[in-house]
Amino acid sequence: MNATAAPSAPPAAPAGPRLMSLDALRGFDMFWILGGDFIVTTAGKLSGGNDQTWTLFGWLAGQFQHKKWDGFAFYDLIFPLFVFISGVSVVFSLTKETQQHGRTGALKRILRRAALLFVLGIFYSGGLAKEWPDIRLLGVLQRIALAYLGAGLVFCFVGARMKALAGIIAGILLGYWALMNLVPIRDIALDKTGLAELAEKSGDLRGAAVLKSETNPSVTANSPAWRKARELFRQTKDRTTGQFGPGHNLANHLDFQFLPGRKYDLFYDPEGLLSTLPAVATCLLGVLTGVWLRREDFCDKWKVIYLLSFGALAVIAGFAWGMSFPVVKKIWTSSFVLVAGGYSAMLLAAFYQIVDVWKCQNWCQPFVWIGVNSITIYVASNLLQFRTIATRLVGGDVKKALDTNIADGAGNLLIALVGFTLIFAFVNFLYRRKIFLRL
C-alpha cells in the first residue's frame, strides 16, 4: 500500500480519486453543525411538538439537544462523526503523500495540518481579543487537530495493518477506562451549583448571580470564585475512585488543576486534556474504516456489510459497557467512543452504498459543496454570521408578519432558511470555481 505498510498488510488500491460519499457525509455532518438543527427544532415548535411530546417533531427536537451528561442523542454524534471522518481521510491523503514524498513528507503534512488547525481553533474561539487568562486554549478544532495528529502518526508507522490498529484502539479505550476508574481523585464535585455557592461564600454576590443565570459563564483564574474553589479543592482530604459525574471525575479534575486559560464549562472543558486521548481512538476507528474501504480483496457489497455489522456490534458493546462506564460525550468515555464510532461506521456504509456504489449522487450535491470546504465554511460562518445577514434581509416587519399571520416562530424559520441559502450559495460559488481551501 505504501512505504509504511508491513508486508502482511491486506492488499489495497493505489491512492485514487476522493470518495464522493465521504465528502457528502462530511457535508451532511457540517450541515447540522452550521445550524441545521435550528431548522428542525423550529419546525417542530410550529407543529406544536417539543421534546416532551410523542409527535415526530417532538422526538426530533429531543434528538437535536445534547444530553446534559450521560446518554446519547443524535446531536451527540455530530462532533465525533467529524473526528471519525477525519480518520477515514487520513488513509486516503497520507497514502498519496507517502507515495509521492515518502514517510518524511507525510509526517511534515501531519504536523503542519495539526498546527494550523490548532491555531485556527484558538482564533475561532476569539483569538487574542481578550486578555490572558480569559483565552480558551482547547476547543472543537483543537481537538480535531490533536486527534488527527495522534491518528496520523499511528498510521504513518503502523500502516494498513488492521489488527495492529485495532489493538492500539483497544489499548487506548481500556487504558482510559483504567485511569478514569482506578486513579483516586479528591471527593469534590466542581458543578455550577457548587461554584455559585463558592462565589457567595467569597463575597462575590454578583459573580454568584452570573453563575446561577448564565449557561456558559467565563470564570478566570483571578476571580474570587476560582480562588475559593481552588482553596476548597486543596483542602479536600477524602479520596474516591470510579466517579464519572459532572465535575467529579479524573478528566475534569485534571482540567481544573492543569489546563490553563478559560474553560468552556466553568472549571473544566468538554475538549479537555485527558479526554483528548479517547478522541484519538475515535479518529483511529476512522483510519481502520478507511483501510477497510481501500482493500481490493473484498467487493463493495462485503465492505458495506462489514461496516454495518461492525457498527451495530460497536453500538451494542458501547451501551453494554455504558452500564458501568457511562456514555458521556463531555468526557468522551470509552463507551461513548464505541457508540459514536458504531453509528459513524453505519452512516458511512449507507452513504458509500448510495453515493459510490449505486451512483445516486444528485441529491447529495449541496452536502458535497460543504464537505469539500468544511473547515472553510465552519470558520466563515463564525466570521460572516450568515444568520445575521439573513436577519437583515427578512427580519423586522417580515418576521413580525410571519409570526402574526402564520405562527409564532415562522419568522425565525424563514431567517434560518435564508441563512442556509446564503451558505449554500457561498460553498457552491467555491465549488464551481474549484476553490478548495484545505490546510
For each residue, the residues with C-beta under 8 A, 3 or more apart:
1: 5 9 11 12 95 159 160 294
2: 5 94 95 98 99 159 160
3: 98 99 102 103
4: 98 103 106 155 156 157 158 159
5: 1 2 9 12 159 160 161
6: 9 159 161 164
7:
8: 161
9: 1 5 6 12 159 160 161
10: 160 162 291 295 297
11: 1 295 296 297
12: 1 5 9 95 160 291 294 295 296
13: 16 294 295 296
14: 99
15: 92 95 96 99
16: 13
17:
18: 22 23 92 372
19: 22 23 92 293 352 356
20: 23 24 355 356 361 364 368
21: 24 25 348 351 352 354 355 356
22: 18 19 25 26 85 88 89 92 348 351 371
23: 18 19 20 26 27 367 368 371 372
24: 20 21 27 28 351 355 364 367 368 371
25: 21 22 28 29 81 85 347 348 351 367 371
26: 22 23 29 30 82 85 367 370 371 374
27: 23 24 30 31 364 366 367 368 369 370 371 372 374
28: 24 25 31 32 351 364 367 371
29: 25 26 32 33 78 81 82 85
30: 26 27 33 34 82 370 371 374 377 378
31: 27 28 34 36 367 370
32: 28 29 35 36 37 64 75 78
33: 29 30 78 79 82 378
34: 30 31 370 377 378 381 420 423
35: 32 38 39 381 387 416 419 420
36: 31 32 39 40 420
37: 32 40 41 64 75
38: 35 41 42 412 416
39: 35 36 42 43 413 416 417 420
40: 36 37 43 44 57 60 61 64
41: 37 38 44 45 60 61 64
42: 38 39 45 46 409 412 413 416
43: 39 40 46 47 57 413
44: 40 41 47 49 50 55 57 58 60 61
45: 41 42 48 49 50 57 61 408 409
46: 42 43 407 409 410 413
47: 43 44 55 57
48: 45 53 55
49: 44 45 53 55 56 57 58 59 60 61
50: 44 45 53 58 61
51: 58 59 61 62 65
52: 58
53: 48 49 50 58
54: 58 59
55: 44 47 48 49 58 59
56: 49 59 60
57: 40 43 44 45 47 49 60 61
58: 44 49 50 51 52 53 54 55 61 62
59: 49 51 54 55 56 62 63
60: 40 41 44 49 56 57 63 64
61: 40 41 44 45 49 50 51 57 58 64 65
62: 51 58 59 65 73
63: 59 60 73 74 75
64: 32 37 40 41 60 61 73 74 75
65: 51 61 62 73 75
66: 73 75 76 329
67: 70 71 72 73 76 329
68:
69: 245 246 326 328 330
70: 67 244 322 326 327 328
71: 67 76 327
72: 67 76 77 319 327 329 336 339 340
73: 62 63 64 65 66 67 76 77
74: 63 64 77 78
75: 32 37 63 64 65 66 78
76: 66 67 71 72 73 79 80 329 336 340
77: 72 73 74 80 81 340 343 344
78: 29 32 33 74 75 81 82
79: 33 76 82 83 140 329
80: 76 77 83 84 279 282 329 332 336 337 340 341 344
81: 25 29 77 78 84 85 340 343 344 347
82: 26 29 30 33 78 79 85 86 144 374
83: 79 80 86 87 143 144 147 279 282 283 286
84: 80 81 87 88 282 283 285 286 289 340 341 344 345 348
85: 22 25 26 29 81 82 88 89 286 344 348
86: 82 83 89 90 144 147 148 151 283 286
87: 83 84 90 91 147 148 151 282 283 284 285 286 287 288 289 290
88: 22 84 85 91 92 286 287 289 290 293 348
89: 22 85 86 92 93 286 290
90: 86 87 93 94 148 151 152 155 283 286 287 290
91: 87 88 94 95 155 160 287 290 291 293 294
92: 15 18 19 22 88 89 95 96 290 294
93: 89 90 96 97 109
94: 2 90 91 97 98 106 109 110 152 155 156
95: 1 2 12 15 91 92 98 99 294
96: 15 92 93 99 100
97: 93 94 100 101 105 106 109
98: 2 3 4 94 95 101 102 103 105 106 156
99: 2 3 14 15 95 96
100: 96 97 105
101: 97 98 104 105 106 108
102: 3 98 105 106
103: 3 4 98 106 107 156
104: 101 107 108
105: 97 98 100 101 102 108 109
106: 4 94 97 98 101 102 103 109 110 152 156
107: 103 104 110 111 153 156
108: 101 104 105 111 112
109: 93 94 97 105 106 112 113
110: 94 106 107 113 114 148 149 152 153 156
111: 107 108 114 115 149
112: 108 109 115 116 439
113: 109 110 116 117 145 148 439
114: 110 111 117 118 145 146 148 149 152
115: 111 112 118 119 145
116: 112 113 119 120 145 439
117: 113 114 120 121 141 142 144 145 148 375 439
118: 114 115 121 122 141 142 145 146
119: 115 116 122 123
120: 116 117 123 124 141 375 379 439
121: 117 118 124 125 138 139 140 141 142 144 145
122: 118 119 125 127 135 136 137 139 142
123: 119 120 126 127 379
124: 120 121 139 140 141 378 379 382
125: 121 122 135 136 139
126: 123 129 130 135 136
127: 122 123 135
128: 135
129: 126
130: 126 134 135
131: 134 135
132: 135 261
133: 220 221 222 260 261 262
134: 130 131 218 220 261 262
135: 122 125 126 127 128 130 131 132 261 262
136: 122 125 126 139 261 262 263 264 269
137: 122 142 259 260 261
138: 121 142 143 259 261 269 271 272 273 276
139: 121 122 124 125 136 142 143 264 269 271
140: 79 121 124 143 144 271
141: 117 118 120 121 124 144 145 375 378
142: 117 118 121 122 137 138 139 145 146 271
143: 83 138 139 140 146 147 271 276 279
144: 82 83 86 117 121 140 141 147 148
145: 113 114 115 116 117 118 121 141 142 148 149
146: 114 118 142 143 149 150 276 279 280
147: 83 86 87 143 144 150 151 276 279 280 282 283
148: 86 87 90 110 113 114 117 144 145 151 152 283
149: 110 111 114 145 146 152 153
150: 146 147 153 154 280 283 284
151: 86 87 90 147 148 154 155 280 283 284 286 287
152: 90 94 106 110 114 148 149 155 156
153: 107 110 149 150 156 157
154: 150 151 157 158 165 168 280 284 287
155: 4 90 91 94 151 152 158 159 165 287
156: 4 94 98 103 106 107 110 152 153 159
157: 4 153 154
158: 4 154 155 161 164 165 168
159: 1 2 4 5 6 9 155 156
160: 1 2 5 9 10 12 91 291 294
161: 5 6 8 9 158 164 165
162: 10 165 166 288 291 292
163: 166 167
164: 6 158 161 167 168
165: 154 155 158 161 162 168 169 284 287 288 291
166: 162 163 169 170 288
167: 163 164 170 171
168: 154 158 164 165 171 172 284
169: 165 166 172 173 281 284 285 288
170: 166 167 173 174
171: 167 168 174 175
172: 168 169 175 176 277 278 280 281 284
173: 169 170 176 177 278 281 334 337 338
174: 170 171 177 178 334
175: 171 172 178 179 277
176: 172 173 179 180 274 277 278 281 333 334
177: 173 174 180 181 325 333 334
178: 174 175 181 182
179: 175 176 182 183 250 274
180: 176 177 183 244 249 250 251 325 331 333
181: 177 178 241 242 325
182: 178 179 241 242
183: 179 180 241 250
184: 239 240 241
185: 239 240 241 243 248 249 250 253
186: 233 236 238 239 240 253
187: 236 238 239 240 243
188: 194 232 233 236 248
189: 194 245 246 247 248
190: 194 195 229 233 247 248 252 253 256 266 267 268
191: 194 195 246 247 248
192: 195 196 211 212 266
193: 196 197
194: 188 189 190 191 197 198 247
195: 190 191 192 198 199 211 219 225 229 266 267
196: 192 193 199 200 208 211 212
197: 193 194 200 201 208
198: 194 195 201 202 225 228 229 232
199: 195 196 202 204 205 207 208 211 224 225 228
200: 196 197 203 204 205 208
201: 197 198 228
202: 198 199 207 224 225 227 228
203: 200 224
204: 199 200 207 208 223 224 225
205: 199 200 208 209
206: 209 210
207: 199 202 204 210 211 219 223 224 225
208: 196 197 199 200 204 205 211 212 225
209: 205 206 212 213
210: 206 207 213 214 217
211: 192 195 196 199 207 208 214 217 219 225 266
212: 192 196 208 209
213: 209 210
214: 210 211 217
215:
216: 264 265
217: 210 211 214 266
218: 134 262
219: 195 207 211 223 225 226 263 266 267
220: 133 134 223 226 262
221: 133 226 260
222: 133 226 227
223: 204 207 219 220 226 227
224: 199 202 203 204 207 227 228
225: 195 198 199 202 204 207 208 211 219 228 229
226: 219 220 221 222 223 229 230 267
227: 202 222 223 224 230 231
228: 198 199 201 202 224 225 231 232
229: 190 195 198 225 226 232 233 256 267
230: 226 227 233 234
231: 227 228 234 235
232: 188 198 228 229 235 236
233: 186 188 190 229 230 236 256 257
234: 230 231
235: 231 232
236: 186 187 188 232 233
237:
238: 186 187
239: 184 185 186 187
240: 184 185 186 187 243
241: 181 182 183 184 185
242: 181 182
243: 185 187 240 248 249 250
244: 70 180 248 249 325 326 328 331 333
245: 69 189 248 249
246: 69 189 191 252 330
247: 189 190 191 194 252 266 267 268
248: 185 188 189 190 191 243 244 245 252
249: 180 185 243 244 245 252 253 331
250: 179 180 183 185 243 253 254 274
251: 180 254 255 268 272 273 274 275 331
252: 190 246 247 248 249 255 256 267 268 272 331
253: 185 186 190 249 250 256 257 268
254: 250 251 257 258 259 272 273 274
255: 251 252 258 259 263 267 268 269 272 273 274
256: 190 229 233 252 253 259 263 267 268
257: 233 253 254
258: 254 255 273
259: 137 138 254 255 256 263 268 269 272 273
260: 133 137 221
261: 132 133 134 135 136 137 138
262: 133 134 135 136 218 220
263: 136 219 255 256 259 266 267 268 269 272
264: 136 139 216 269 270 271
265: 216 268 269 270 330
266: 190 192 195 211 217 219 247 263
267: 190 195 219 226 229 247 252 255 256 263
268: 190 247 251 252 253 255 256 259 263 265 272
269: 136 138 139 255 259 263 264 265 272
270: 264 265 275 329 330 331
271: 138 139 140 142 143 264 275 276
272: 138 251 252 254 255 259 263 268 269 275 276 331
273: 138 251 254 255 258 259 276
274: 176 179 250 251 254 255 277
275: 251 270 271 272 278 279 330 331 332
276: 138 143 146 147 271 272 273 279 280 332
277: 172 175 176 274 280 281
278: 172 173 176 275 281 282 332 333 334 336 337
279: 80 83 143 146 147 275 276 282 283 332
280: 146 147 150 151 154 172 276 277 283 284
281: 169 172 173 176 277 278 284 285 334 337
282: 80 83 84 87 147 278 279 285 286 332 337 340 341
283: 83 84 86 87 90 147 148 150 151 279 280 286 287
284: 87 150 151 154 165 168 169 172 280 281 287 288
285: 84 87 169 281 282 288 289 337 341 344 345
286: 83 84 85 86 87 88 89 90 151 282 283 289 290 344
287: 87 88 90 91 151 154 155 165 283 284 290 291
288: 87 162 165 166 169 284 285 291 292
289: 84 87 88 285 286 292 293 307 345 348
290: 87 88 89 90 91 92 286 287 293 294
291: 10 12 91 160 162 165 287 288 294 295
292: 162 288 289 295 298 303 306 307
293: 19 88 91 289 290 303 352
294: 1 12 13 91 92 95 160 290 291
295: 10 11 12 13 291 292 298 303
296: 11 12 13
297: 10 11
298: 292 295 302 303 306
299: 302 303
300: 303 304 352 353 356 357
301: 304 305
302: 298 299 305 306
303: 292 293 295 298 299 300 306 307 349 352
304: 300 301 307 308 349 352 353 357
305: 301 302 308 309
306: 292 298 302 303 309 310
307: 289 292 303 304 310 311 345 346 348 349 352
308: 304 305 311 312 345 346 349
309: 305 306 312 313
310: 306 307 313 314 342 345
311: 307 308 314 315 341 342 343 344 345 346 349
312: 308 309 315 316 342 346
313: 309 310 316 317 342
314: 310 311 317 318 338 339 341 342 345
315: 311 312 318 319 338 339 342 343 346
316: 312 313 319 320 342
317: 313 314 320 321 338 342
318: 314 315 321 322 327 335 336 337 338 339 340 341 342
319: 72 315 316 322 323 327 335 339
320: 316 317 323
321: 317 318 324 325 334 335 338
322: 70 318 319 325 326 327 333 335 336 339
323: 319 320
324: 321
325: 177 180 181 244 321 322 333 334 335
326: 69 70 244 322 333 335
327: 70 71 72 318 319 322 333 335 336 339
328: 69 70 244 331 332 333 336
329: 66 67 72 76 79 80 270 332 336 340
330: 69 246 265 270 275
331: 180 244 249 251 252 270 272 275 328
332: 80 275 276 278 279 282 328 329 336 337
333: 176 177 180 244 278 322 325 326 327 328 336 337
334: 173 174 176 177 278 281 321 325 337 338
335: 318 319 321 322 325 326 327 338 339
336: 72 76 80 278 318 322 327 328 329 332 333 339 340
337: 80 173 278 281 282 285 318 332 333 334 340 341
338: 173 314 315 317 318 321 334 335 341 342
339: 72 314 315 318 319 322 327 335 336 342 343
340: 72 76 77 80 81 84 282 318 329 336 337 343 344
341: 80 84 282 285 311 314 318 337 338 344 345
342: 310 311 312 313 314 315 316 317 318 338 339 345 346
343: 77 81 311 315 339 340 346 347
344: 77 80 81 84 85 285 286 311 340 341 347 348
345: 84 285 289 307 308 310 311 314 341 342 348 349
346: 307 308 311 312 315 342 343 349 350
347: 25 81 343 344 350 351
348: 21 22 25 84 85 88 289 307 344 345 351 352
349: 303 304 307 308 311 345 346 352 353
350: 346 347 353 354
351: 21 22 24 25 28 347 348 354 355 356 364
352: 19 21 293 300 303 304 307 348 349 355 356 357
353: 300 304 349 350 356 357 358
354: 21 350 351 357 358 360 364
355: 20 21 24 351 352 358 359 360 361 364
356: 19 20 21 300 351 352 353 359
357: 300 304 352 353 354
358: 353 354 355
359: 355 356
360: 354 355 363
361: 20 355 364 365
362: 365
363: 360
364: 20 24 27 28 351 354 355 361 367 368
365: 361 362 368 369
366: 27 369 370 424 427 428
367: 23 24 25 26 27 28 31 364 370 371
368: 20 23 24 27 364 365 371 372 431
369: 27 365 366 372 373 424 427 428 430 431
370: 26 27 30 31 34 366 367 373 374 377 423 424 427
371: 22 23 24 25 26 27 28 30 367 368 374
372: 18 23 27 368 369 431 436
373: 369 370 376 377 427 430 431 435 436 437
374: 26 27 30 82 370 371 377 378
375: 117 120 141 378 379 437 438 439
376: 373 379 380 430 437
377: 30 34 370 373 374 380 381 423 426 427
378: 30 33 34 124 141 374 375 381 382
379: 120 123 124 375 376 382 383
380: 376 377 383 384 426
381: 34 35 377 378 384 385 386 423
382: 124 378 379 385
383: 379 380
384: 380 381 389
385: 381 382 388 389
386: 381 389 390 419 420 422 423 426
387: 35 390 391 415 416 419
388: 385 391 392
389: 384 385 386 392 393 419 422
390: 386 387 393 394 395 415 416 418 419 421 422
391: 387 388 394 395 399 415
392: 388 389 395
393: 389 390 418
394: 390 391 398 399 411 414 415 418
395: 390 391 392 398 399 411 415
396: 399 400
397: 400 401
398: 394 395 401 402 411 414
399: 391 394 395 396 402 403 411 412 414 415
400: 396 397 403 404 411
401: 397 398 404 405 411
402: 398 399 405 406 410 411 414
403: 399 400 406 407 408 409 410 411
404: 400 401
405: 401 402
406: 402 403 410
407: 46 403 410
408: 45 403
409: 42 45 46 403 412 413
410: 46 402 403 406 407 413 414
411: 394 395 398 399 400 401 402 403 414 415
412: 38 42 399 409 415 416
413: 39 42 43 46 409 410 416 417
414: 394 398 399 402 410 411 417 418
415: 387 390 391 394 395 399 411 412 418 419
416: 35 38 39 42 387 390 412 413 419 420
417: 39 413 414 420 421
418: 390 393 394 414 415 421 422
419: 35 386 387 389 390 415 416 422 423
420: 34 35 36 39 386 416 417 423 424
421: 390 417 418 424 425
422: 386 389 390 418 419 425 426
423: 34 370 377 381 386 419 420 426 427
424: 366 369 370 420 421 427 428
425: 421 422 428 429
426: 377 380 386 422 423 429 430
427: 366 369 370 373 377 423 424 430 431
428: 366 369 424 425 431 432
429: 425 426 432 433 435
430: 369 373 376 426 427 433 435 436 437
431: 368 369 372 373 427 428 434 435
432: 428 429
433: 429 430
434: 431
435: 373 429 430 431
436: 372 373 430
437: 373 375 376 430
438: 375
439: 112 113 116 117 120 375
